[in-house]
Amino acid sequence: MSGWRPLKVGVIGGGIGGMSAALALRRAGHDVTIYEKSDFAGEVGASVSCAANGTRWLHEWGVDVAKGDPVVLKKLINRDWKTGEPVSVYDLEDYEKRWGYVYNMFHRQYMHAMLKDSAMGEGDGIPAKLVVNHRVRASGNNRPDHLLIVQQCRDIDLNTNTITFDNGVTAQHDLVVGADGIGSAVRGILGIKPEKKPSDSSCLHANVDTDEAVKLGLVDYSQDSALEYWGGQEGKWDKIVLSPCNGGKLLSYYCFFPREQGDYATQAWGAEGRPVEELLKPYPNLDPQVLKHLSIGKEIQPWRLWVHEPYPYIHKGNVCLLGDAGHPMMPHQSQGACMAIEDAAALGILFNKKYFNGDVAQSLAVYEEVRLPRATRVQAAAAKAAYNINERIGFSVNKDTATYKVEDPKKILTIEEMNAYDMYGDVEEKLAAKRGDRYTGKFICGLPIGLELPSGITIGASA
Ligand SMILES: Cc1cc2nc3c(=O)[nH]c(=O)nc-3n(C[C@H](O)[C@H](O)[C@H](O)COP(=O)(O)OP(=O)(O)OC[C@H]3O[C@@H](n4cnc5c(N)ncnc54)[C@H](O)[C@@H]3O)c2cc1C
C-alpha cells in the first residue's frame, strides 16, 4: 500500500507482550527499541498457557518453539476435590488436527527467553534493541487531575511521543506501545482510570519438582500432559490448577481459596516466598495425593488478583496499550499471554506493507476496534470461570457432566470461537469500514460466516 514508511517504535515493557510486539513489528519492517524497568534478574516463574490461538503466531513469526521446552497438552481434566476422580475431561488429542497448532504449556522464563531471542536475534527486519533499567514514571497515577496533566507531560508527551524515563533519559518515537503489564504506567498517562476491585478469591502459586515427587513415591502427574483442576465447581472459590512445564520436569500449581482465608491482594509477585503451612491451611479436605505434592511445594508466591472492568479505549494518538496493560484478566481461562500475543500480531498486521498507509493514529484506532472486543469477551469469561469451572473454554461444552451448569448457554466461550478466529479477516473488515471501502470478505469480526458455534449461534445468521 502506498504511504508505508518504516517507523521508530518504542515498546515500554519487555515482558511476554512487549517481546511479541517487538518481534511482530520488526518483521513488519520497523525499527524497535524495548524499554524495560527491570534487568530480568531473580525472577520466580510459573507456567504460562499458550493455546493454538497464541501458538499460531509463534509459528508465523518463525519462533523456535522448542527453545521454550513446552509440554504439549493432551487433555484438560477436572477432578473431584476429595477423591481426585475425574469429573469432566476435555480431550485435546485431535486439537492440532482441528486447529493446525498445538496447545503449549511453557515456563514463563523459558517462554520469555524464546521470544527475546526471536525479537533481538537474526531474522526478518532489523533486530529489536533492548534497554533495561528504564522505567516510565507511574507517579502521576495517584495525583489530582490538575497535577496529573503536568506529570503526563514529563512521562510521555502525547503531542510529540517523547518518553521521559525515571533516570532522566528521553526518547522520541513514531509509535509507542505500552506493554508495561497489569500495573501499567502508560495506561494512566493515557488518562484511563481502572475500575477494579480485589477478587473474592486469593491465589498462592507453588512449584513442585517432578523428580522429587516421584522419588517420594507420589503420583507422577507429568505423565498426563494435562492441565488438571481439582474443584472449582459452581459458586466455589476453592480450586487447584496444575500445569506441567519444562518438558514435564516442573509442576506449576495455582492454588485458589476464598479471600477471607488469606488476603494477598496488595502483595507483589517476586516478594519473599510464603511458608508451606500457609499453602496447605485452606485445604483440609483436599485429595491427599495432590495435597502431598503441595507439601513439597517451593517458591510459594502470592498471585495478586484484581477484577478490572473493560477500559473504554486502549489508544490515544500514536500511543497504544497491549497485553495486561490494556485488558488485565483473571487467570481462569489461561488466555492472558495469548491475548498479549494476539495484540502483538494485530500490530504486526496493521503496520505491515499491505495495510499501513502512513497514518499511525488511524491504524491504532483499528487496532483498538479489533482487539478490545475480543479481549473483553475473554476477560469477562475469565471472571466467570473464577467461580464456575464449567465456564472454562473446553469444559464449557462438556454438557453431559453431572455437575454441568453455566450462566447462559448462548454466551459460553468455546475453543471454536478462540481458534476459528481469523485476524486478517477482522483487520480487513475494520480497516475497510474506517477507510470507507466496501468489505467483501467472508468474516464477521474475524469469525467465518456460517460457522456454527457449540452455543447454538451461527455466525452471520439473524438472531
Ligand atoms: C516477573 C513476572 C512473572 C510472571 N510470571 C507469570 C507466571 O509464572 N505465570 C503466568 O501465567 N503469568 C505470569 N506473569 C504474567 C504474564 O506474563 C502476563 O499476564 C502475560 O504474559 C501478559 O503479558 P504482558 O507483556 O502484558 O505483561 P508482563 O509479562 O507482565 O510484562 C510487563 C513488563 O513490563 C515491565 N514494566 C512494568 N512497568 C514498567 C514501567 N513503568 N516501565 C518500563 N517497564 C515496565 C515489567 O517489568 C514486565 O517485564 C508474570 C509477569 C511478570 C512481570
Ligand as a Chemical Component Dictionary entry (heavy atoms), coordinates in Angstrom:
data_LIG
# 
_chem_comp.id                   LIG 
_chem_comp.type                 NON-POLYMER 
_chem_comp.pdbx_formal_charge   0 
_chem_comp.three_letter_code    LIG 
# 
loop_
_chem_comp_atom.comp_id 
_chem_comp_atom.atom_id 
_chem_comp_atom.alt_atom_id 
_chem_comp_atom.type_symbol 
_chem_comp_atom.charge 
_chem_comp_atom.model_Cartn_x 
_chem_comp_atom.model_Cartn_y 
_chem_comp_atom.model_Cartn_z 
_chem_comp_atom.pdbx_ordinal 
LIG C1  C1  C 0 8.001  -11.207 36.721 1  
LIG C2  C2  C 0 6.715  -11.756 36.145 2  
LIG C3  C3  C 0 6.417  -13.094 36.325 3  
LIG C4  C4  C 0 5.231  -13.592 35.817 4  
LIG N1  N1  N 0 5.002  -14.908 35.974 5  
LIG C5  C5  C 0 3.899  -15.436 35.441 6  
LIG C6  C6  C 0 3.679  -16.803 35.556 7  
LIG O1  O1  O 0 4.508  -17.514 36.082 8  
LIG N2  N2  N 0 2.522  -17.318 35.045 9  
LIG C7  C7  C 0 1.610  -16.526 34.395 10 
LIG O2  O2  O 0 0.573  -17.026 33.934 11 
LIG N3  N3  N 0 1.818  -15.224 34.256 12 
LIG C8  C8  C 0 2.930  -14.651 34.758 13 
LIG N4  N4  N 0 3.132  -13.327 34.628 14 
LIG C9  C9  C 0 2.127  -12.531 33.919 15 
LIG C10 C10 C 0 2.073  -12.892 32.452 16 
LIG O3  O3  O 0 3.363  -12.941 31.931 17 
LIG C11 C11 C 0 1.230  -11.847 31.769 18 
LIG O4  O4  O 0 -0.078 -11.884 32.311 19 
LIG C12 C12 C 0 1.020  -12.088 30.302 20 
LIG O5  O5  O 0 2.069  -12.755 29.733 21 
LIG C13 C13 C 0 0.752  -10.769 29.575 22 
LIG O6  O6  O 0 1.998  -10.175 29.244 23 
LIG P1  P1  P 0 2.336  -8.637  29.338 24 
LIG O7  O7  O 0 3.507  -8.426  28.457 25 
LIG O8  O8  O 0 1.132  -7.827  29.119 26 
LIG O9  O9  O 0 2.759  -8.400  30.822 27 
LIG P2  P2  P 0 4.074  -8.876  31.568 28 
LIG O10 O10 O 0 4.557  -10.158 31.008 29 
LIG O11 O11 O 0 3.738  -8.777  32.997 30 
LIG O12 O12 O 0 5.188  -7.788  31.182 31 
LIG C14 C14 C 0 5.200  -6.450  31.608 32 
LIG C15 C15 C 0 6.635  -5.959  31.571 33 
LIG O13 O13 O 0 6.659  -4.533  31.730 34 
LIG C16 C16 C 0 7.669  -4.186  32.649 35 
LIG N5  N5  N 0 7.266  -2.902  33.250 36 
LIG C17 C17 C 0 6.282  -2.705  34.161 37 
LIG N6  N6  N 0 6.144  -1.392  34.449 38 
LIG C18 C18 C 0 7.079  -0.734  33.692 39 
LIG C19 C19 C 0 7.415  0.641   33.545 40 
LIG N7  N7  N 0 6.786  1.595   34.233 41 
LIG N8  N8  N 0 8.398  0.976   32.687 42 
LIG C20 C20 C 0 9.063  0.000   31.962 43 
LIG N9  N9  N 0 8.772  -1.329  32.085 44 
LIG C21 C21 C 0 7.780  -1.697  32.923 45 
LIG C22 C22 C 0 7.688  -5.355  33.614 46 
LIG O14 O14 O 0 8.906  -5.425  34.342 47 
LIG C23 C23 C 0 7.491  -6.530  32.680 48 
LIG O15 O15 O 0 8.695  -7.009  32.149 49 
LIG C24 C24 C 0 4.302  -12.756 35.135 50 
LIG C25 C25 C 0 4.610  -11.407 34.962 51 
LIG C26 C26 C 0 5.816  -10.905 35.445 52 
LIG C27 C27 C 0 6.169  -9.447  35.229 53 
# 
loop_
_chem_comp_bond.comp_id 
_chem_comp_bond.atom_id_1 
_chem_comp_bond.atom_id_2 
_chem_comp_bond.value_order 
_chem_comp_bond.pdbx_ordinal 
LIG C1  C2  SING 1  
LIG C2  C3  SING 2  
LIG C2  C26 DOUB 3  
LIG C3  C4  DOUB 4  
LIG C4  N1  SING 5  
LIG C4  C24 SING 6  
LIG N1  C5  DOUB 7  
LIG C5  C6  SING 8  
LIG C5  C8  SING 9  
LIG C6  O1  DOUB 10 
LIG C6  N2  SING 11 
LIG N2  C7  SING 12 
LIG C7  O2  DOUB 13 
LIG C7  N3  SING 14 
LIG N3  C8  DOUB 15 
LIG C8  N4  SING 16 
LIG N4  C9  SING 17 
LIG N4  C24 SING 18 
LIG C9  C10 SING 19 
LIG C10 O3  SING 20 
LIG C10 C11 SING 21 
LIG C11 O4  SING 22 
LIG C11 C12 SING 23 
LIG C12 O5  SING 24 
LIG C12 C13 SING 25 
LIG C13 O6  SING 26 
LIG O6  P1  SING 27 
LIG P1  O7  DOUB 28 
LIG P1  O8  SING 29 
LIG P1  O9  SING 30 
LIG O9  P2  SING 31 
LIG P2  O10 DOUB 32 
LIG P2  O11 SING 33 
LIG P2  O12 SING 34 
LIG O12 C14 SING 35 
LIG C14 C15 SING 36 
LIG C15 O13 SING 37 
LIG C15 C23 SING 38 
LIG O13 C16 SING 39 
LIG C16 N5  SING 40 
LIG C16 C22 SING 41 
LIG N5  C17 SING 42 
LIG N5  C21 SING 43 
LIG C17 N6  DOUB 44 
LIG N6  C18 SING 45 
LIG C18 C19 SING 46 
LIG C18 C21 DOUB 47 
LIG C19 N7  SING 48 
LIG C19 N8  DOUB 49 
LIG N8  C20 SING 50 
LIG C20 N9  DOUB 51 
LIG N9  C21 SING 52 
LIG C22 O14 SING 53 
LIG C22 C23 SING 54 
LIG C23 O15 SING 55 
LIG C24 C25 DOUB 56 
LIG C25 C26 SING 57 
LIG C26 C27 SING 58 
# 
